[in-house]
Amino acid sequence: MAQHDLEITISKTGEVRVHVKGVKGKACMAYAEWLAKAIGQVKERQLTSEYYEPETKARIDLHQELGRGQ
C-alpha cells in the first residue's frame, strides 16, 4: 500500500500550511477537506504536479477525536 504523508507547518502568526504527499490525482482533496474542517478556513490552495497524475485506487478513512477538558 502506498504511503501518504501530510507535512504541516504552523508559522509564528498561526498560519497553517499543509502539503499532502504521495497521493495521486484528486484523492488528495479528501485530506484537504478533512483538514479544512478541523483547522479552519482555507485562504489559498496550490495544486502540485501529483494532483494532475492518474489516480490510484485508495481508501481514505479519516477520524478526529477531541478530548474533553476537565
N, CA, C and O atoms as a GROMACS GRO file, in nm:
protein
  280
    1MET      N    1   0.084  -0.117   0.000
    1MET     CA    2   0.000   0.000   0.000
    1MET      C    3   0.089   0.124   0.000
    1MET      O    4   0.190   0.127   0.069
    2ALA      N    5   0.052   0.225  -0.076
    2ALA     CA    6   0.129   0.348  -0.086
    2ALA      C    7   0.124   0.426   0.044
    2ALA      O    8   0.025   0.422   0.118
    3GLN      N    9   0.231   0.497   0.071
    3GLN     CA   10   0.237   0.578   0.192
    3GLN      C   11   0.198   0.721   0.158
    3GLN      O   12   0.246   0.778   0.060
    4HIS      N   13   0.111   0.778   0.239
    4HIS     CA   14   0.069   0.916   0.223
    4HIS      C   15   0.121   0.995   0.341
    4HIS      O   16   0.108   0.952   0.456
    5ASP      N   17   0.179   1.110   0.315
    5ASP     CA   18   0.234   1.194   0.421
    5ASP      C   19   0.168   1.330   0.418
    5ASP      O   20   0.137   1.382   0.311
    6LEU      N   21   0.146   1.386   0.536
    6LEU     CA   22   0.098   1.522   0.549
    6LEU      C   23   0.208   1.603   0.615
    6LEU      O   24   0.249   1.574   0.727
    7GLU      N   25   0.255   1.704   0.546
    7GLU     CA   26   0.356   1.793   0.601
    7GLU      C   27   0.283   1.918   0.648
    7GLU      O   28   0.229   1.993   0.566
    8ILE      N   29   0.280   1.942   0.779
    8ILE     CA   30   0.205   2.054   0.836
    8ILE      C   31   0.304   2.152   0.899
    8ILE      O   32   0.386   2.114   0.982
    9THR      N   33   0.294   2.278   0.857
    9THR     CA   34   0.380   2.384   0.910
    9THR      C   35   0.291   2.492   0.970
    9THR      O   36   0.196   2.538   0.905
   10ILE      N   37   0.322   2.533   1.092
   10ILE     CA   38   0.247   2.641   1.157
   10ILE      C   39   0.344   2.756   1.181
   10ILE      O   40   0.445   2.740   1.249
   11SER      N   41   0.313   2.873   1.124
   11SER     CA   42   0.400   2.990   1.136
   11SER      C   43   0.381   3.055   1.273
   11SER      O   44   0.290   3.020   1.347
   12LYS      N   45   0.467   3.150   1.304
   12LYS     CA   46   0.458   3.225   1.430
   12LYS      C   47   0.328   3.304   1.439
   12LYS      O   48   0.280   3.333   1.548
   13THR      N   49   0.272   3.339   1.324
   13THR     CA   50   0.147   3.415   1.322
   13THR      C   51   0.024   3.325   1.328
   13THR      O   52  -0.088   3.374   1.332
   14GLY      N   53   0.045   3.193   1.329
   14GLY     CA   54  -0.065   3.098   1.339
   14GLY      C   55  -0.115   3.046   1.206
   14GLY      O   56  -0.210   2.967   1.201
   15GLU      N   57  -0.053   3.090   1.096
   15GLU     CA   58  -0.093   3.042   0.964
   15GLU      C   59  -0.049   2.896   0.948
   15GLU      O   60   0.065   2.862   0.980
   16VAL      N   61  -0.139   2.812   0.901
   16VAL     CA   62  -0.112   2.669   0.886
   16VAL      C   63  -0.098   2.637   0.738
   16VAL      O   64  -0.184   2.673   0.657
   17ARG      N   65   0.012   2.569   0.702
   17ARG     CA   66   0.033   2.522   0.565
   17ARG      C   67   0.039   2.370   0.568
   17ARG      O   68   0.105   2.310   0.653
   18VAL      N   69  -0.033   2.309   0.475
   18VAL     CA   70  -0.038   2.163   0.468
   18VAL      C   71   0.001   2.120   0.328
   18VAL      O   72  -0.051   2.172   0.229
   19HIS      N   73   0.093   2.024   0.320
   19HIS     CA   74   0.135   1.966   0.193
   19HIS      C   75   0.105   1.817   0.199
   19HIS      O   76   0.162   1.744   0.280
   20VAL      N   77   0.014   1.773   0.113
   20VAL     CA   78  -0.022   1.631   0.107
   20VAL      C   79   0.072   1.565   0.007
   20VAL      O   80   0.077   1.605  -0.109
   21LYS      N   81   0.147   1.464   0.053
   21LYS     CA   82   0.246   1.397  -0.033
   21LYS      C   83   0.208   1.251  -0.054
   21LYS      O   84   0.156   1.185   0.035
   22GLY      N   85   0.236   1.203  -0.174
   22GLY     CA   86   0.217   1.061  -0.203
   22GLY      C   87   0.077   1.023  -0.247
   22GLY      O   88   0.048   0.904  -0.261
   23VAL      N   89  -0.010   1.120  -0.269
   23VAL     CA   90  -0.147   1.093  -0.312
   23VAL      C   91  -0.160   1.142  -0.455
   23VAL      O   92  -0.143   1.261  -0.483
   24LYS      N   93  -0.191   1.053  -0.544
   24LYS     CA   94  -0.203   1.087  -0.687
   24LYS      C   95  -0.345   1.132  -0.720
   24LYS      O   96  -0.441   1.082  -0.662
   25GLY      N   97  -0.356   1.225  -0.811
   25GLY     CA   98  -0.487   1.269  -0.858
   25GLY      C   99  -0.563   1.350  -0.755
   25GLY      O  100  -0.505   1.408  -0.664
   26LYS      N  101  -0.694   1.351  -0.771
   26LYS     CA  102  -0.781   1.434  -0.688
   26LYS      C  103  -0.809   1.375  -0.551
   26LYS      O  104  -0.877   1.437  -0.470
   27ALA      N  105  -0.757   1.256  -0.523
   27ALA     CA  106  -0.779   1.193  -0.393
   27ALA      C  107  -0.722   1.277  -0.279
   27ALA      O  108  -0.768   1.267  -0.165
   28CYS      N  109  -0.621   1.359  -0.307
   28CYS     CA  110  -0.562   1.443  -0.204
   28CYS      C  111  -0.663   1.543  -0.148
   28CYS      O  112  -0.648   1.592  -0.036
   29MET      N  113  -0.766   1.573  -0.226
   29MET     CA  114  -0.865   1.669  -0.182
   29MET      C  115  -0.946   1.617  -0.063
   29MET      O  116  -0.998   1.697   0.014
   30ALA      N  117  -0.956   1.485  -0.046
   30ALA     CA  118  -1.023   1.428   0.071
   30ALA      C  119  -0.947   1.468   0.198
   30ALA      O  120  -1.009   1.504   0.298
   31TYR      N  121  -0.814   1.462   0.193
   31TYR     CA  122  -0.733   1.507   0.306
   31TYR      C  123  -0.752   1.657   0.328
   31TYR      O  124  -0.770   1.702   0.441
   32ALA      N  125  -0.747   1.733   0.220
   32ALA     CA  126  -0.758   1.879   0.230
   32ALA      C  127  -0.892   1.921   0.290
   32ALA      O  128  -0.896   2.011   0.374
   33GLU      N  129  -1.000   1.857   0.249
   33GLU     CA  130  -1.132   1.891   0.302
   33GLU      C  131  -1.142   1.856   0.450
   33GLU      O  132  -1.198   1.932   0.529
   34TRP      N  133  -1.089   1.740   0.488
   34TRP     CA  134  -1.092   1.698   0.628
   34TRP      C  135  -1.012   1.797   0.714
   34TRP      O  136  -1.057   1.837   0.822
   35LEU      N  137  -0.896   1.835   0.666
   35LEU     CA  138  -0.814   1.929   0.742
   35LEU      C  139  -0.878   2.066   0.751
   35LEU      O  140  -0.869   2.132   0.855
   36ALA      N  141  -0.943   2.111   0.646
   36ALA     CA  142  -1.011   2.240   0.648
   36ALA      C  143  -1.120   2.242   0.756
   36ALA      O  144  -1.139   2.342   0.824
   37LYS      N  145  -1.191   2.130   0.770
   37LYS     CA  146  -1.294   2.122   0.873
   37LYS      C  147  -1.232   2.123   1.013
   37LYS      O  148  -1.288   2.182   1.106
   38ALA      N  149  -1.116   2.060   1.028
   38ALA     CA  150  -1.051   2.051   1.158
   38ALA      C  151  -0.977   2.179   1.195
   38ALA      O  152  -0.975   2.219   1.312
   39ILE      N  153  -0.917   2.244   1.096
   39ILE     CA  154  -0.830   2.360   1.123
   39ILE      C  155  -0.903   2.492   1.104
   39ILE      O  156  -0.892   2.581   1.188
   40GLY      N  157  -0.976   2.506   0.996
   40GLY     CA  158  -1.044   2.633   0.972
   40GLY      C  159  -1.048   2.669   0.826
   40GLY      O  160  -1.031   2.583   0.739
   41GLN      N  161  -1.069   2.794   0.799
   41GLN     CA  162  -1.088   2.847   0.665
   41GLN      C  163  -0.964   2.829   0.576
   41GLN      O  164  -0.851   2.846   0.622
   42VAL      N  165  -0.987   2.794   0.449
   42VAL     CA  166  -0.879   2.782   0.352
   42VAL      C  167  -0.857   2.919   0.290
   42VAL      O  168  -0.948   2.977   0.231
   43LYS      N  169  -0.736   2.970   0.302
   43LYS     CA  170  -0.701   3.101   0.247
   43LYS      C  171  -0.652   3.088   0.104
   43LYS      O  172  -0.684   3.171   0.018
   44GLU      N  173  -0.575   2.984   0.078
   44GLU     CA  174  -0.516   2.964  -0.055
   44GLU      C  175  -0.496   2.815  -0.076
   44GLU      O  176  -0.465   2.742   0.017
   45ARG      N  177  -0.513   2.770  -0.200
   45ARG     CA  178  -0.489   2.630  -0.234
   45ARG      C  179  -0.397   2.626  -0.355
   45ARG      O  180  -0.425   2.690  -0.457
   46GLN      N  181  -0.289   2.552  -0.344
   46GLN     CA  182  -0.192   2.540  -0.453
   46GLN      C  183  -0.178   2.393  -0.487
   46GLN      O  184  -0.137   2.313  -0.403
   47LEU      N  185  -0.212   2.356  -0.610
   47LEU     CA  186  -0.207   2.217  -0.652
   47LEU      C  187  -0.066   2.181  -0.699
   47LEU      O  188   0.000   2.260  -0.766
   48THR      N  189  -0.021   2.060  -0.663
   48THR     CA  190   0.111   2.013  -0.705
   48THR      C  191   0.097   1.927  -0.830
   48THR      O  192  -0.014   1.901  -0.876
   49SER      N  193   0.209   1.886  -0.885
   49SER     CA  194   0.207   1.803  -1.005
   49SER      C  195   0.140   1.668  -0.979
   49SER      O  196   0.083   1.609  -1.071
   50GLU      N  197   0.145   1.619  -0.854
   50GLU     CA  198   0.081   1.491  -0.820
   50GLU      C  199  -0.070   1.498  -0.842
   50GLU      O  200  -0.132   1.396  -0.874
   51TYR      N  201  -0.129   1.615  -0.825
   51TYR     CA  202  -0.273   1.632  -0.845
   51TYR      C  203  -0.313   1.596  -0.988
   51TYR      O  204  -0.422   1.542  -1.010
   52TYR      N  205  -0.226   1.624  -1.083
   52TYR     CA  206  -0.257   1.602  -1.224
   52TYR      C  207  -0.219   1.463  -1.273
   52TYR      O  208  -0.242   1.430  -1.390
   53GLU      N  209  -0.160   1.380  -1.186
   53GLU     CA  210  -0.124   1.243  -1.224
   53GLU      C  211  -0.247   1.153  -1.212
   53GLU      O  212  -0.340   1.184  -1.138
   54PRO      N  213  -0.247   1.041  -1.284
   54PRO     CA  214  -0.361   0.948  -1.274
   54PRO      C  215  -0.378   0.899  -1.131
   54PRO      O  216  -0.280   0.870  -1.061
   55GLU      N  217  -0.502   0.891  -1.089
   55GLU     CA  218  -0.532   0.847  -0.953
   55GLU      C  219  -0.505   0.699  -0.935
   55GLU      O  220  -0.520   0.620  -1.029
   56THR      N  221  -0.466   0.663  -0.816
   56THR     CA  222  -0.456   0.523  -0.779
   56THR      C  223  -0.573   0.493  -0.688
   56THR      O  224  -0.620   0.580  -0.615
   57LYS      N  225  -0.620   0.371  -0.692
   57LYS     CA  226  -0.732   0.333  -0.606
   57LYS      C  227  -0.683   0.330  -0.462
   57LYS      O  228  -0.586   0.262  -0.429
   58ALA      N  229  -0.751   0.404  -0.377
   58ALA     CA  230  -0.715   0.408  -0.236
   58ALA      C  231  -0.839   0.435  -0.154
   58ALA      O  232  -0.932   0.502  -0.200
   59ARG      N  233  -0.840   0.384  -0.036
   59ARG     CA  234  -0.949   0.411   0.057
   59ARG      C  235  -0.893   0.499   0.168
   59ARG      O  236  -0.790   0.466   0.228
   60ILE      N  237  -0.959   0.608   0.193
   60ILE     CA  238  -0.911   0.701   0.294
   60ILE      C  239  -1.015   0.709   0.405
   60ILE      O  240  -1.129   0.749   0.381
   61ASP      N  241  -0.976   0.671   0.525
   61ASP     CA  242  -1.061   0.683   0.642
   61ASP      C  243  -0.995   0.782   0.737
   61ASP      O  244  -0.888   0.755   0.790
   62LEU      N  245  -1.058   0.895   0.757
   62LEU     CA  246  -1.004   0.997   0.844
   62LEU      C  247  -1.097   1.015   0.963
   62LEU      O  248  -1.218   1.031   0.945
   63HIS      N  249  -1.043   1.012   1.082
   63HIS     CA  250  -1.122   1.026   1.203
   63HIS      C  251  -1.058   1.131   1.293
   63HIS      O  252  -0.935   1.144   1.298
   64GLN      N  253  -1.141   1.205   1.362
   64GLN     CA  254  -1.092   1.306   1.454
   64GLN      C  255  -1.159   1.286   1.587
   64GLN      O  256  -1.281   1.274   1.595
   65GLU      N  257  -1.079   1.283   1.693
   65GLU     CA  258  -1.132   1.271   1.827
   65GLU      C  259  -1.081   1.388   1.908
   65GLU      O  260  -0.961   1.414   1.913
   66LEU      N  261  -1.172   1.457   1.971
   66LEU     CA  262  -1.135   1.570   2.055
   66LEU      C  263  -1.153   1.531   2.202
   66LEU      O  264  -1.259   1.482   2.241
   67GLY      N  265  -1.050   1.554   2.280
   67GLY     CA  266  -1.058   1.525   2.423
   67GLY      C  267  -1.141   1.631   2.492
   67GLY      O  268  -1.149   1.745   2.445
   68ARG      N  269  -1.202   1.596   2.601
   68ARG     CA  270  -1.281   1.690   2.677
   68ARG      C  271  -1.196   1.750   2.790
   68ARG      O  272  -1.135   1.678   2.868
   69GLY      N  273  -1.194   1.882   2.796
   69GLY     CA  274  -1.121   1.950   2.904
   69GLY      C  275  -1.189   1.928   3.036
   69GLY      O  276  -1.312   1.918   3.042
   70GLN      N  277  -1.112   1.921   3.142
   70GLN     CA  278  -1.172   1.898   3.274
   70GLN      C  279  -1.157   2.018   3.361
   70GLN      O  280  -1.202   2.016   3.476
   0.00000   0.00000   0.00000
